Amino acid sequence: IIFDVLFVGEGSDPSGDNEFERALSGSKVILGAELSRQEVAGSEVLELVTPLERFANAASGVALVNLPERFEHVRGFLPFSSEESQGLRSFAEIAAGFDIVHPEEHEVPGERDLINFYGPAGYGLKTYSYYQILESEVAFPAQYIKDKVVFVGLML
């Protein structure tokens, strides 16, 4: 499960935070981090915004939710060795099977490598609304997402 959601601070309900931390422990869950653009003294600086430490420690890993834009489009990966990424992989790489525990076992995309998107925008990947899975009166067929990479986040 890949959360395209930032969990950067404590929630309003400490028991909910404790339950979320327990659910993360022992699960195959990746949490999101974000490279945020900040203006400092008239120049743009990238700041890495990471999940709350207790959540990051309980999750399987942390990956970048955003990728660099070129000409207002996401086309490639942020180099693994970049100072800004601090060694974090992107969600795209994690979903494609990149092992964050053993990165040396994989060919690392470079700055000039492009992402091969799967089909035209809005097609190719099956999407389900939150209510269909968790709040529906009809049970959601678990086989639809069993043994799949599942992204949880806002669909634009």
N, CA, C and O atoms as a GROMACS GRO file, in nm:
protein
  624
    1ILE      N    1   0.087  -0.117   0.000
    1ILE     CA    2   0.000   0.000   0.000
    1ILE      C    3   0.090   0.122   0.000
    1ILE      O    4   0.183   0.132   0.080
    2ILE      N    5   0.062   0.213  -0.090
    2ILE     CA    6   0.141   0.334  -0.102
    2ILE      C    7   0.050   0.453  -0.074
    2ILE      O    8  -0.045   0.478  -0.148
    3PHE      N    9   0.081   0.525   0.032
    3PHE     CA   10   0.001   0.641   0.070
    3PHE      C   11   0.055   0.767   0.002
    3PHE      O   12   0.163   0.815   0.035
    4ASP      N   13  -0.022   0.818  -0.093
    4ASP     CA   14   0.010   0.945  -0.157
    4ASP      C   15  -0.054   1.055  -0.074
    4ASP      O   16  -0.129   1.140  -0.124
    5VAL      N   17  -0.022   1.051   0.055
    5VAL     CA   18  -0.076   1.141   0.155
    5VAL      C   19   0.039   1.171   0.250
    5VAL      O   20   0.120   1.082   0.280
    6LEU      N   21   0.048   1.294   0.297
    6LEU     CA   22   0.156   1.330   0.390
    6LEU      C   23   0.104   1.322   0.534
    6LEU      O   24   0.006   1.388   0.569
    7PHE      N   25   0.171   1.243   0.616
    7PHE     CA   26   0.138   1.231   0.758
    7PHE      C   27   0.250   1.300   0.836
    7PHE      O   28   0.335   1.233   0.895
    8VAL      N   29   0.251   1.434   0.836
    8VAL     CA   30   0.364   1.509   0.889
    8VAL      C   31   0.351   1.551   1.034
    8VAL      O   32   0.449   1.594   1.095
    9GLY      N   33   0.234   1.540   1.092
    9GLY     CA   34   0.217   1.584   1.230
    9GLY      C   35   0.122   1.495   1.305
    9GLY      O   36   0.058   1.406   1.249
   10GLU      N   37   0.114   1.520   1.434
   10GLU     CA   38   0.021   1.446   1.520
   10GLU      C   39  -0.122   1.477   1.477
   10GLU      O   40  -0.152   1.588   1.434
   11GLY      N   41  -0.210   1.379   1.489
   11GLY     CA   42  -0.350   1.398   1.461
   11GLY      C   43  -0.421   1.457   1.583
   11GLY      O   44  -0.360   1.473   1.689
   12SER      N   45  -0.547   1.488   1.567
   12SER     CA   46  -0.623   1.545   1.679
   12SER      C   47  -0.663   1.438   1.781
   12SER      O   48  -0.702   1.470   1.893
   13ASP      N   49  -0.654   1.312   1.742
   13ASP     CA   50  -0.692   1.201   1.830
   13ASP      C   51  -0.571   1.110   1.852
   13ASP      O   52  -0.537   1.032   1.763
   14PRO      N   53  -0.505   1.118   1.967
   14PRO     CA   54  -0.387   1.036   1.993
   14PRO      C   55  -0.412   0.886   1.978
   14PRO      O   56  -0.323   0.812   1.936
   15SER      N   57  -0.533   0.840   2.012
   15SER     CA   58  -0.562   0.697   1.998
   15SER      C   59  -0.564   0.657   1.851
   15SER      O   60  -0.525   0.545   1.816
   16GLY      N   61  -0.610   0.746   1.765
   16GLY     CA   62  -0.608   0.719   1.621
   16GLY      C   63  -0.466   0.710   1.568
   16GLY      O   64  -0.436   0.624   1.485
   17ASP      N   65  -0.378   0.798   1.617
   17ASP     CA   66  -0.236   0.792   1.577
   17ASP      C   67  -0.174   0.661   1.622
   17ASP      O   68  -0.098   0.599   1.548
   18ASN      N   69  -0.205   0.619   1.745
   18ASN     CA   70  -0.151   0.492   1.797
   18ASN      C   71  -0.199   0.374   1.713
   18ASN      O   72  -0.122   0.283   1.683
   19GLU      N   73  -0.327   0.376   1.677
   19GLU     CA   74  -0.384   0.269   1.595
   19GLU      C   75  -0.320   0.266   1.457
   19GLU      O   76  -0.290   0.159   1.404
   20PHE      N   77  -0.299   0.385   1.398
   20PHE     CA   78  -0.235   0.393   1.266
   20PHE      C   79  -0.092   0.340   1.273
   20PHE      O   80  -0.049   0.266   1.185
   21GLU      N   81  -0.019   0.377   1.376
   21GLU     CA   82   0.119   0.329   1.393
   21GLU      C   83   0.122   0.177   1.405
   21GLU      O   84   0.207   0.111   1.345
   22ARG      N   85   0.030   0.121   1.483
   22ARG     CA   86   0.021  -0.026   1.497
   22ARG      C   87  -0.011  -0.092   1.363
   22ARG      O   88   0.046  -0.195   1.328
   23ALA      N   89  -0.102  -0.031   1.287
   23ALA     CA   90  -0.140  -0.087   1.157
   23ALA      C   91  -0.022  -0.083   1.059
   23ALA      O   92  -0.008  -0.173   0.976
   24LEU      N   93   0.062   0.019   1.069
   24LEU     CA   94   0.179   0.029   0.981
   24LEU      C   95   0.282  -0.078   1.012
   24LEU      O   96   0.346  -0.131   0.922
   25SER      N   97   0.299  -0.110   1.139
   25SER     CA   98   0.400  -0.206   1.183
   25SER      C   99   0.370  -0.344   1.125
   25SER      O  100   0.260  -0.397   1.140
   26GLY      N  101   0.468  -0.400   1.060
   26GLY     CA  102   0.454  -0.533   1.003
   26GLY      C  103   0.378  -0.539   0.873
   26GLY      O  104   0.357  -0.647   0.818
   27SER      N  105   0.335  -0.425   0.821
   27SER     CA  106   0.263  -0.421   0.694
   27SER      C  107   0.356  -0.370   0.584
   27SER      O  108   0.456  -0.304   0.612
   28LYS      N  109   0.323  -0.401   0.461
   28LYS     CA  110   0.399  -0.350   0.347
   28LYS      C  111   0.337  -0.216   0.305
   28LYS      O  112   0.256  -0.210   0.213
   29VAL      N  113   0.377  -0.110   0.376
   29VAL     CA  114   0.320   0.022   0.354
   29VAL      C  115   0.432   0.123   0.331
   29VAL      O  116   0.530   0.127   0.406
   30ILE      N  117   0.417   0.203   0.227
   30ILE     CA  118   0.511   0.311   0.197
   30ILE      C  119   0.438   0.443   0.222
   30ILE      O  120   0.328   0.464   0.173
   31LEU      N  121   0.502   0.531   0.299
   31LEU     CA  122   0.445   0.663   0.325
   31LEU      C  123   0.512   0.768   0.238
   31LEU      O  124   0.625   0.750   0.192
   32GLY      N  125   0.440   0.876   0.216
   32GLY     CA  126   0.490   0.981   0.128
   32GLY      C  127   0.572   1.087   0.197
   32GLY      O  128   0.548   1.123   0.313
   33ALA      N  129   0.671   1.137   0.124
   33ALA     CA  130   0.749   1.255   0.160
   33ALA      C  131   0.740   1.348   0.039
   33ALA      O  132   0.707   1.303  -0.071
   34GLU      N  133   0.769   1.474   0.060
   34GLU     CA  134   0.752   1.569  -0.050
   34GLU      C  135   0.868   1.666  -0.055
   34GLU      O  136   0.916   1.714   0.048
   35LEU      N  137   0.913   1.695  -0.176
   35LEU     CA  138   1.008   1.803  -0.195
   35LEU      C  139   0.928   1.930  -0.214
   35LEU      O  140   0.857   1.945  -0.314
   36SER      N  141   0.939   2.020  -0.119
   36SER     CA  142   0.861   2.142  -0.119
   36SER      C  143   0.952   2.258  -0.158
   36SER      O  144   1.063   2.272  -0.107
   37ARG      N  145   0.903   2.341  -0.249
   37ARG     CA  146   0.980   2.459  -0.292
   37ARG      C  147   0.953   2.574  -0.196
   37ARG      O  148   0.838   2.612  -0.174
   38GLN      N  149   1.060   2.629  -0.141
   38GLN     CA  150   1.051   2.742  -0.049
   38GLN      C  151   1.137   2.856  -0.104
   38GLN      O  152   1.243   2.832  -0.163
   39GLU      N  153   1.092   2.977  -0.086
   39GLU     CA  154   1.174   3.091  -0.126
   39GLU      C  155   1.248   3.142  -0.004
   39GLU      O  156   1.187   3.180   0.096
   40VAL      N  157   1.381   3.143  -0.013
   40VAL     CA  158   1.466   3.189   0.095
   40VAL      C  159   1.561   3.295   0.041
   40VAL      O  160   1.641   3.268  -0.048
   41ALA      N  161   1.551   3.414   0.094
   41ALA     CA  162   1.637   3.526   0.056
   41ALA      C  163   1.637   3.548  -0.096
   41ALA      O  164   1.741   3.571  -0.157
   42GLY      N  165   1.518   3.539  -0.156
   42GLY     CA  166   1.505   3.566  -0.298
   42GLY      C  167   1.541   3.452  -0.392
   42GLY      O  168   1.534   3.469  -0.513
   43SER      N  169   1.581   3.337  -0.338
   43SER     CA  170   1.610   3.223  -0.426
   43SER      C  171   1.528   3.102  -0.381
   43SER      O  172   1.490   3.090  -0.265
   44GLU      N  173   1.503   3.014  -0.476
   44GLU     CA  174   1.420   2.895  -0.449
   44GLU      C  175   1.505   2.783  -0.392
   44GLU      O  176   1.612   2.751  -0.445
   45VAL      N  177   1.457   2.723  -0.283
   45VAL     CA  178   1.526   2.613  -0.216
   45VAL      C  179   1.427   2.497  -0.202
   45VAL      O  180   1.310   2.518  -0.172
   46LEU      N  181   1.476   2.375  -0.225
   46LEU     CA  182   1.393   2.257  -0.204
   46LEU      C  183   1.411   2.207  -0.061
   46LEU      O  184   1.523   2.191  -0.014
   47GLU      N  185   1.299   2.182   0.007
   47GLU     CA  186   1.301   2.131   0.144
   47GLU      C  187   1.230   1.996   0.144
   47GLU      O  188   1.121   1.983   0.087
   48LEU      N  189   1.290   1.897   0.207
   48LEU     CA  190   1.228   1.765   0.215
   48LEU      C  191   1.134   1.761   0.336
   48LEU      O  192   1.177   1.781   0.450
   49VAL      N  193   1.005   1.735   0.310
   49VAL     CA  194   0.904   1.724   0.415
   49VAL      C  195   0.875   1.575   0.432
   49VAL      O  196   0.828   1.510   0.338
   50THR      N  197   0.903   1.522   0.550
   50THR     CA  198   0.892   1.378   0.574
   50THR      C  199   0.779   1.348   0.672
   50THR      O  200   0.733   1.437   0.743
   51PRO      N  201   0.734   1.221   0.676
   51PRO     CA  202   0.628   1.184   0.770
   51PRO      C  203   0.677   1.195   0.915
   51PRO      O  204   0.796   1.199   0.943
   52LEU      N  205   0.580   1.201   1.004
   52LEU     CA  206   0.608   1.198   1.147
   52LEU      C  207   0.702   1.080   1.174
   52LEU      O  208   0.678   0.970   1.122
   53GLU      N  209   0.805   1.100   1.252
   53GLU     CA  210   0.909   0.998   1.271
   53GLU      C  211   0.853   0.864   1.316
   53GLU      O  212   0.897   0.760   1.267
   54ARG      N  213   0.758   0.864   1.407
   54ARG     CA  214   0.704   0.736   1.456
   54ARG      C  215   0.631   0.660   1.346
   54ARG      O  216   0.634   0.537   1.344
   55PHE      N  217   0.566   0.731   1.254
   55PHE     CA  218   0.500   0.665   1.142
   55PHE      C  219   0.604   0.613   1.042
   55PHE      O  220   0.592   0.501   0.992
   56ALA      N  221   0.704   0.695   1.013
   56ALA     CA  222   0.809   0.655   0.920
   56ALA      C  223   0.883   0.531   0.970
   56ALA      O  224   0.916   0.441   0.892
   57ASN      N  225   0.908   0.526   1.101
   57ASN     CA  226   0.976   0.410   1.159
   57ASN      C  227   0.891   0.284   1.155
   57ASN      O  228   0.944   0.173   1.142
   58ALA      N  229   0.760   0.298   1.165
   58ALA     CA  230   0.670   0.183   1.165
   58ALA      C  231   0.643   0.132   1.023
   58ALA      O  232   0.616   0.013   1.004
   59ALA      N  233   0.649   0.220   0.923
   59ALA     CA  234   0.619   0.182   0.784
   59ALA      C  235   0.736   0.105   0.724
   59ALA      O  236   0.846   0.102   0.779
   60SER      N  237   0.710   0.041   0.609
   60SER     CA  238   0.815  -0.030   0.536
   60SER      C  239   0.917   0.065   0.478
   60SER      O  240   1.033   0.030   0.459
   61GLY      N  241   0.872   0.187   0.447
   61GLY     CA  242   0.962   0.284   0.388
   61GLY      C  243   0.891   0.415   0.359
   61GLY      O  244   0.771   0.430   0.382
   62VAL      N  245   0.968   0.508   0.308
   62VAL     CA  246   0.919   0.640   0.272
   62VAL      C  247   0.967   0.669   0.130
   62VAL      O  248   1.081   0.639   0.095
   63ALA      N  249   0.879   0.726   0.049
   63ALA     CA  250   0.914   0.758  -0.090
   63ALA      C  251   0.859   0.896  -0.126
   63ALA      O  252   0.769   0.947  -0.059
   64LEU      N  253   0.913   0.954  -0.231
   64LEU     CA  254   0.872   1.087  -0.275
   64LEU      C  255   0.741   1.083  -0.351
   64LEU      O  256   0.724   1.004  -0.444
   65VAL      N  257   0.648   1.170  -0.311
   65VAL     CA  258   0.520   1.178  -0.381
   65VAL      C  259   0.530   1.263  -0.507
   65VAL      O  260   0.452   1.246  -0.600
   66ASN      N  261   0.625   1.354  -0.510
   66ASN     CA  262   0.637   1.442  -0.626
   66ASN      C  263   0.766   1.414  -0.702
   66ASN      O  264   0.866   1.369  -0.645
   67LEU      N  265   0.761   1.443  -0.828
   67LEU     CA  266   0.876   1.427  -0.917
   67LEU      C  267   0.905   1.562  -0.982
   67LEU      O  268   0.818   1.649  -0.986
   68PRO      N  269   1.026   1.579  -1.032
   68PRO     CA  270   1.059   1.708  -1.094
   68PRO      C  271   0.977   1.731  -1.221
   68PRO      O  272   0.952   1.638  -1.298
   69GLU      N  273   0.938   1.855  -1.240
   69GLU     CA  274   0.864   1.891  -1.362
   69GLU      C  275   0.959   1.955  -1.460
   69GLU      O  276   1.045   2.035  -1.424
   70ARG      N  277   0.942   1.919  -1.586
   70ARG     CA  278   1.014   1.983  -1.695
   70ARG      C  279   0.910   2.036  -1.791
   70ARG      O  280   0.828   1.960  -1.844
   71PHE      N  281   0.913   2.163  -1.814
   71PHE     CA  282   0.815   2.226  -1.902
   71PHE      C  283   0.673   2.195  -1.856
   71PHE      O  284   0.585   2.167  -1.938
   72GLU      N  285   0.650   2.200  -1.724
   72GLU     CA  286   0.521   2.182  -1.660
   72GLU      C  287   0.465   2.041  -1.670
   72GLU      O  288   0.345   2.020  -1.651
   73HIS      N  289   0.550   1.942  -1.699
   73HIS     CA  290   0.508   1.802  -1.706
   73HIS      C  291   0.609   1.715  -1.633
   73HIS      O  292   0.729   1.741  -1.636
   74VAL      N  293   0.558   1.611  -1.566
   74VAL     CA  294   0.647   1.513  -1.505
   74VAL      C  295   0.689   1.417  -1.614
   74VAL      O  296   0.605   1.352  -1.677
   75ARG      N  297   0.819   1.408  -1.637
   75ARG     CA  298   0.870   1.323  -1.744
   75ARG      C  299   0.975   1.222  -1.697
   75ARG      O  300   0.994   1.119  -1.761
   76GLY      N  301   1.042   1.252  -1.586
   76GLY     CA  302   1.152   1.166  -1.543
   76GLY      C  303   1.161   1.155  -1.393
   76GLY      O  304   1.076   1.204  -1.319
   77PHE      N  305   1.267   1.091  -1.350
   77PHE     CA  306   1.291   1.065  -1.209
   77PHE      C  307   1.387   1.168  -1.151
   77PHE      O  308   1.465   1.228  -1.224
   78LEU      N  309   1.380   1.188  -1.021
   78LEU     CA  310   1.480   1.266  -0.951
   78LEU      C  311   1.598   1.173  -0.928
   78LEU      O  312   1.578   1.062  -0.880
   79PRO      N  313   1.717   1.214  -0.961
   79PRO     CA  314   1.831   1.123  -0.942
   79PRO      C  315   1.842   1.078  -0.797
   79PRO      O  316   1.831   1.159  -0.705
   80PHE      N  317   1.864   0.949  -0.779
   80PHE     CA  318   1.873   0.888  -0.646
   80PHE      C  319   1.981   0.956  -0.562
   80PHE      O  320   1.968   0.969  -0.440
   81SER      N  321   2.086   0.999  -0.629
   81SER     CA  322   2.199   1.055  -0.557
   81SER      C  323   2.186   1.205  -0.532
   81SER      O  324   2.278   1.267  -0.478
   82SER      N  325   2.073   1.265  -0.570
   82SER     CA  326   2.062   1.410  -0.555
   82SER      C  327   2.058   1.448  -0.408
   82SER      O  328   2.007   1.374  -0.324
   83GLU      N  329   2.112   1.564  -0.379
   83GLU     CA  330   2.114   1.614  -0.243
   83GLU      C  331   1.973   1.634  -0.189
   83GLU      O  332   1.946   1.608  -0.072
   84GLU      N  333   1.882   1.681  -0.275
   84GLU     CA  334   1.746   1.709  -0.232
   84GLU      C  335   1.670   1.583  -0.193
   84GLU      O  336   1.596   1.584  -0.095
   85SER      N  337   1.687   1.476  -0.268
   85SER     CA  338   1.609   1.355  -0.242
   85SER      C  339   1.655   1.279  -0.118
   85SER      O  340   1.582   1.196  -0.065
   86GLN      N  341   1.776   1.307  -0.072
   86GLN     CA  342   1.833   1.241   0.047
   86GLN      C  343   1.821   1.089   0.038
   86GLN      O  344   1.799   1.022   0.140
   87GLY      N  345   1.836   1.036  -0.080
   87GLY     CA  346   1.835   0.891  -0.098
   87GLY      C  347   1.698   0.829  -0.109
   87GLY      O  348   1.687   0.706  -0.118
   88LEU      N  349   1.590   0.909  -0.108
   88LEU     CA  350   1.456   0.853  -0.120
   88LEU      C  351   1.423   0.822  -0.264
   88LEU      O  352   1.459   0.897  -0.355
   89ARG      N  353   1.355   0.712  -0.286
   89ARG     CA  354   1.306   0.675  -0.419
   89ARG      C  355   1.172   0.743  -0.441
   89ARG      O  356   1.113   0.798  -0.347
   90SER      N  357   1.124   0.740  -0.563
   90SER     CA  358   0.991   0.794  -0.593
   90SER      C  359   0.888   0.682  -0.580
   90SER      O  360   0.922   0.564  -0.582
   91PHE      N  361   0.761   0.722  -0.565
   91PHE     CA  362   0.653   0.623  -0.562
   91PHE      C  363   0.654   0.537  -0.688
   91PHE      O  364   0.631   0.416  -0.683
   92ALA      N  365   0.681   0.600  -0.802
   92ALA     CA  366   0.681   0.527  -0.929
   92ALA      C  367   0.783   0.414  -0.926
   92ALA      O  368   0.754   0.303  -0.971
   93GLU      N  369   0.900   0.442  -0.873
   93GLU     CA  370   1.003   0.338  -0.867
   93GLU      C  371   0.964   0.228  -0.769
   93GLU      O  372   0.985   0.110  -0.798
   94ILE      N  373   0.909   0.265  -0.654
   94ILE     CA  374   0.867   0.165  -0.555
   94ILE      C  375   0.758   0.077  -0.614
   94ILE      O  376   0.762  -0.045  -0.600
   95ALA      N  377   0.660   0.138  -0.679
   95ALA     CA  378   0.549   0.062  -0.738
   95ALA      C  379   0.598  -0.030  -0.849
   95ALA      O  380   0.539  -0.135  -0.873
   96ALA      N  381   0.705   0.010  -0.916
   96ALA     CA  382   0.760  -0.072  -1.024
   96ALA      C  383   0.847  -0.186  -0.971
   96ALA      O  384   0.903  -0.263  -1.049
   97GLY      N  385   0.858  -0.196  -0.839
   97GLY     CA  386   0.930  -0.308  -0.780
   97GLY      C  387   1.069  -0.277  -0.731
   97GLY      O  388   1.143  -0.369  -0.697
   98PHE      N  389   1.108  -0.150  -0.726
   98PHE     CA  390   1.239  -0.115  -0.675
   98PHE      C  391   1.243  -0.148  -0.527
   98PHE      O  392   1.156  -0.106  -0.451
   99ASP      N  393   1.342  -0.223  -0.485
   99ASP     CA  394   1.354  -0.267  -0.346
   99ASP      C  395   1.431  -0.164  -0.266
   99ASP      O  396   1.551  -0.145  -0.288
  100ILE      N  397   1.363  -0.095  -0.173
  100ILE     CA  398   1.430   0.009  -0.096
  100ILE      C  399   1.530  -0.048   0.004
  100ILE      O  400   1.617   0.025   0.052
  101VAL      N  401   1.519  -0.175   0.034
  101VAL     CA  402   1.611  -0.237   0.128
  101VAL      C  403   1.742  -0.275   0.059
  101VAL      O  404   1.849  -0.268   0.120
  102HIS      N  405   1.733  -0.316  -0.069
  102HIS     CA  406   1.851  -0.359  -0.145
  102HIS      C  407   1.862  -0.283  -0.277
  102HIS      O  408   1.849  -0.343  -0.384
  103PRO      N  409   1.886  -0.151  -0.272
  103PRO     CA  410   1.887  -0.072  -0.396
  103PRO      C  411   1.998  -0.113  -0.492
  103PRO      O  412   1.985  -0.091  -0.612
  104GLU      N  413   2.105  -0.172  -0.441
  104GLU     CA  414   2.216  -0.212  -0.528
  104GLU      C  415   2.176  -0.322  -0.627
  104GLU      O  416   2.248  -0.347  -0.723
  105GLU      N  417   2.062  -0.387  -0.604
  105GLU     CA  418   2.017  -0.496  -0.692
  105GLU      C  419   1.939  -0.446  -0.813
  105GLU      O  420   1.892  -0.526  -0.893
  106HIS      N  421   1.924  -0.313  -0.827
  106HIS     CA  422   1.842  -0.259  -0.934
  106HIS      C  423   1.918  -0.155  -1.015
  106HIS      O  424   2.005  -0.084  -0.964
  107GLU      N  425   1.883  -0.148  -1.142
  107GLU     CA  426   1.937  -0.042  -1.226
  107GLU      C  427   1.868   0.088  -1.185
  107GLU      O  428   1.745   0.095  -1.178
  108VAL      N  429   1.946   0.188  -1.159
  108VAL     CA  430   1.892   0.314  -1.109
  108VAL      C  431   1.866   0.410  -1.227
  108VAL      O  432   1.955   0.435  -1.307
  109PRO      N  433   1.741   0.463  -1.236
  109PRO     CA  434   1.714   0.560  -1.342
  109PRO      C  435   1.800   0.684  -1.325
  109PRO      O  436   1.827   0.728  -1.214
  110GLY      N  437   1.842   0.740  -1.438
  110GLY     CA  438   1.923   0.861  -1.435
  110GLY      C  439   1.839   0.984  -1.468
  110GLY      O  440   1.720   0.973  -1.498
  111GLU      N  441   1.902   1.100  -1.461
  111GLU     CA  442   1.832   1.225  -1.489
  111GLU      C  443   1.772   1.228  -1.628
  111GLU      O  444   1.669   1.293  -1.650
  112ARG      N  445   1.834   1.160  -1.722
  112ARG     CA  446   1.789   1.165  -1.860
  112ARG      C  447   1.689   1.054  -1.894
  112ARG      O  448   1.634   1.053  -2.004
  113ASP      N  449   1.667   0.960  -1.802
  113ASP     CA  450   1.570   0.854  -1.825
  113ASP      C  451   1.429   0.910  -1.813
  113ASP      O  452   1.402   0.993  -1.727
  114LEU      N  453   1.340   0.865  -1.899
  114LEU     CA  454   1.202   0.912  -1.899
  114LEU      C  455   1.110   0.804  -1.842
  114LEU      O  456   1.140   0.685  -1.849
  115ILE      N  457   0.999   0.848  -1.787
  115ILE     CA  458   0.897   0.757  -1.735
  115ILE      C  459   0.811   0.711  -1.851
  115ILE      O  460   0.764   0.793  -1.930
  116ASN      N  461   0.790   0.581  -1.862
  116ASN     CA  462   0.702   0.525  -1.965
  116ASN      C  463   0.564   0.508  -1.901
  116ASN      O  464   0.536   0.406  -1.839
  117PHE      N  465   0.479   0.609  -1.916
  117PHE     CA  466   0.347   0.604  -1.855
  117PHE      C  467   0.263   0.495  -1.919
  117PHE      O  468   0.276   0.466  -2.038
  118TYR      N  469   0.176   0.435  -1.838
  118TYR     CA  470   0.095   0.322  -1.879
  118TYR      C  471  -0.037   0.371  -1.937
  118TYR      O  472  -0.133   0.394  -1.863
  119GLY      N  473  -0.042   0.388  -2.067
  119GLY     CA  474  -0.167   0.427  -2.132
  119GLY      C  475  -0.194   0.575  -2.122
  119GLY      O  476  -0.124   0.648  -2.052
  120PRO      N  477  -0.297   0.620  -2.193
  120PRO     CA  478  -0.333   0.763  -2.189
  120PRO      C  479  -0.386   0.803  -2.052
  120PRO      O  480  -0.430   0.718  -1.974
  121ALA      N  481  -0.383   0.931  -2.024
  121ALA     CA  482  -0.429   0.982  -1.894
  121ALA      C  483  -0.570   0.934  -1.864
  121ALA      O  484  -0.658   0.940  -1.950
  122GLY      N  485  -0.592   0.885  -1.743
  122GLY     CA  486  -0.724   0.839  -1.699
  122GLY      C  487  -0.758   0.697  -1.739
  122GLY      O  488  -0.866   0.648  -1.706
  123TYR      N  489  -0.668   0.629  -1.811
  123TYR     CA  490  -0.695   0.493  -1.856
  123TYR      C  491  -0.581   0.402  -1.813
  123TYR      O  492  -0.473   0.450  -1.778
  124GLY      N  493  -0.603   0.274  -1.815
  124GLY     CA  494  -0.496   0.178  -1.791
  124GLY      C  495  -0.489   0.128  -1.648
  124GLY      O  496  -0.468   0.008  -1.627
  125LEU      N  497  -0.507   0.213  -1.550
  125LEU     CA  498  -0.503   0.172  -1.411
  125LEU      C  499  -0.643   0.180  -1.353
  125LEU      O  500  -0.709   0.284  -1.366
  126LYS      N  501  -0.688   0.075  -1.291
  126LYS     CA  502  -0.822   0.071  -1.232
  126LYS      C  503  -0.823   0.154  -1.104
  126LYS      O  504  -0.732   0.143  -1.022
  127THR      N  505  -0.925   0.236  -1.089
  127THR     CA  506  -0.937   0.317  -0.968
  127THR      C  507  -1.069   0.286  -0.898
  127THR      O  508  -1.170   0.252  -0.961
  128TYR      N  509  -1.065   0.299  -0.766
  128TYR     CA  510  -1.184   0.279  -0.684
  128TYR      C  511  -1.192   0.396  -0.587
  128TYR      O  512  -1.091   0.443  -0.536
  129SER      N  513  -1.312   0.442  -0.563
  129SER     CA  514  -1.332   0.548  -0.466
  129SER      C  515  -1.327   0.490  -0.325
  129SER      O  516  -1.359   0.373  -0.302
  130TYR      N  517  -1.287   0.574  -0.233
  130TYR     CA  518  -1.277   0.536  -0.092
  130TYR      C  519  -1.405   0.469  -0.043
  130TYR      O  520  -1.400   0.365   0.022
  131TYR      N  521  -1.519   0.529  -0.076
  131TYR     CA  522  -1.647   0.476  -0.027
  131TYR      C  523  -1.674   0.335  -0.079
  131TYR      O  524  -1.737   0.255  -0.010
  132GLN      N  525  -1.626   0.303  -0.199
  132GLN     CA  526  -1.649   0.170  -0.255
  132GLN      C  527  -1.581   0.062  -0.172
  132GLN      O  528  -1.631  -0.051  -0.163
  133ILE      N  529  -1.470   0.095  -0.112
  133ILE     CA  530  -1.393  -0.004  -0.037
  133ILE      C  531  -1.431  -0.006   0.111
  133ILE      O  532  -1.446  -0.113   0.169
  134LEU      N  533  -1.445   0.110   0.171
  134LEU     CA  534  -1.464   0.115   0.316
  134LEU      C  535  -1.603   0.150   0.364
  134LEU      O  536  -1.640   0.113   0.476
  135GLU      N  537  -1.681   0.221   0.284
  135GLU     CA  538  -1.809   0.269   0.334
  135GLU      C  539  -1.930   0.220   0.254
  135GLU      O  540  -2.039   0.273   0.269
  136SER      N  541  -1.911   0.122   0.173
  136SER     CA  542  -2.019   0.073   0.090
  136SER      C  543  -2.107  -0.026   0.165
  136SER      O  544  -2.060  -0.100   0.252
  137GLU      N  545  -2.235  -0.026   0.130
  137GLU     CA  546  -2.327  -0.125   0.189
  137GLU      C  547  -2.304  -0.263   0.126
  137GLU      O  548  -2.342  -0.366   0.183
  138VAL      N  549  -2.242  -0.263   0.008
  138VAL     CA  550  -2.210  -0.388  -0.060
  138VAL      C  551  -2.061  -0.417  -0.038
  138VAL      O  552  -1.977  -0.329  -0.059
  139ALA      N  553  -2.030  -0.538   0.004
  139ALA     CA  554  -1.891  -0.574   0.032
  139ALA      C  555  -1.805  -0.560  -0.094
  139ALA      O  556  -1.843  -0.605  -0.202
  140PHE      N  557  -1.690  -0.497  -0.078
  140PHE     CA  558  -1.597  -0.480  -0.189
  140PHE      C  559  -1.525  -0.612  -0.215
  140PHE      O  560  -1.476  -0.673  -0.120
  141PRO      N  561  -1.518  -0.658  -0.340
  141PRO     CA  562  -1.450  -0.785  -0.371
  141PRO      C  563  -1.299  -0.772  -0.346
  141PRO      O  564  -1.229  -0.706  -0.422
  142ALA      N  565  -1.250  -0.835  -0.242
  142ALA     CA  566  -1.110  -0.824  -0.202
  142ALA      C  567  -1.014  -0.869  -0.312
  142ALA      O  568  -0.901  -0.821  -0.318
  143GLN      N  569  -1.058  -0.960  -0.399
  143GLN     CA  570  -0.968  -1.009  -0.504
  143GLN      C  571  -0.930  -0.899  -0.603
  143GLN      O  572  -0.832  -0.915  -0.676
  144TYR      N  573  -1.004  -0.789  -0.607
  144TYR     CA  574  -0.971  -0.677  -0.696
  144TYR      C  575  -0.839  -0.612  -0.657
  144TYR      O  576  -0.768  -0.560  -0.743
  145ILE      N  577  -0.805  -0.614  -0.528
  145ILE     CA  578  -0.682  -0.549  -0.485
  145ILE      C  579  -0.583  -0.644  -0.418
  145ILE      O  580  -0.472  -0.604  -0.382
  146LYS      N  581  -0.623  -0.771  -0.401
  146LYS     CA  582  -0.534  -0.869  -0.338
  146LYS      C  583  -0.408  -0.886  -0.423
  146LYS      O  584  -0.415  -0.903  -0.545
  147ASP      N  585  -0.292  -0.882  -0.357
  147ASP     CA  586  -0.161  -0.898  -0.421
  147ASP      C  587  -0.133  -0.792  -0.527
  147ASP      O  588  -0.059  -0.817  -0.623
  148LYS      N  589  -0.189  -0.676  -0.512
  148LYS     CA  590  -0.168  -0.564  -0.604
  148LYS      C  591  -0.098  -0.450  -0.530
  148LYS      O  592  -0.100  -0.443  -0.407
  149VAL      N  593  -0.037  -0.363  -0.606
  149VAL     CA  594   0.014  -0.238  -0.551
  149VAL      C  595  -0.105  -0.143  -0.546
  149VAL      O  596  -0.168  -0.117  -0.648
  150VAL      N  597  -0.136  -0.092  -0.426
  150VAL     CA  598  -0.252  -0.006  -0.407
  150VAL      C  599  -0.206   0.134  -0.366
  150VAL      O  600  -0.136   0.150  -0.266
  151PHE      N  601  -0.245   0.233  -0.443
  151PHE     CA  602  -0.217   0.373  -0.410
  151PHE      C  603  -0.338   0.431  -0.339
  151PHE      O  604  -0.451   0.414  -0.385
  152VAL      N  605  -0.316   0.498  -0.227
  152VAL     CA  606  -0.422   0.566  -0.154
  152VAL      C  607  -0.392   0.715  -0.163
  152VAL      O  608  -0.288   0.761  -0.116
  153GLY      N  609  -0.484   0.791  -0.223
  153GLY     CA  610  -0.462   0.934  -0.235
  153GLY      C  611  -0.572   0.999  -0.314
  153GLY      O  612  -0.670   0.934  -0.352
  154LEU      N  613  -0.556   1.126  -0.339
  154LEU     CA  614  -0.653   1.205  -0.412
  154LEU      C  615  -0.639   1.181  -0.562
  154LEU      O  616  -0.528   1.185  -0.615
  155MET      N  617  -0.748   1.155  -0.627
  155MET     CA  618  -0.748   1.136  -0.772
  155MET      C  619  -0.788   1.266  -0.838
  155MET      O  620  -0.896   1.319  -0.811
  156LEU      N  621  -0.704   1.317  -0.921
  156LEU     CA  622  -0.735   1.443  -0.989
  156LEU      C  623  -0.784   1.418  -1.130
  156LEU      O  624  -0.815   1.513  -1.203
   0.00000   0.00000   0.00000
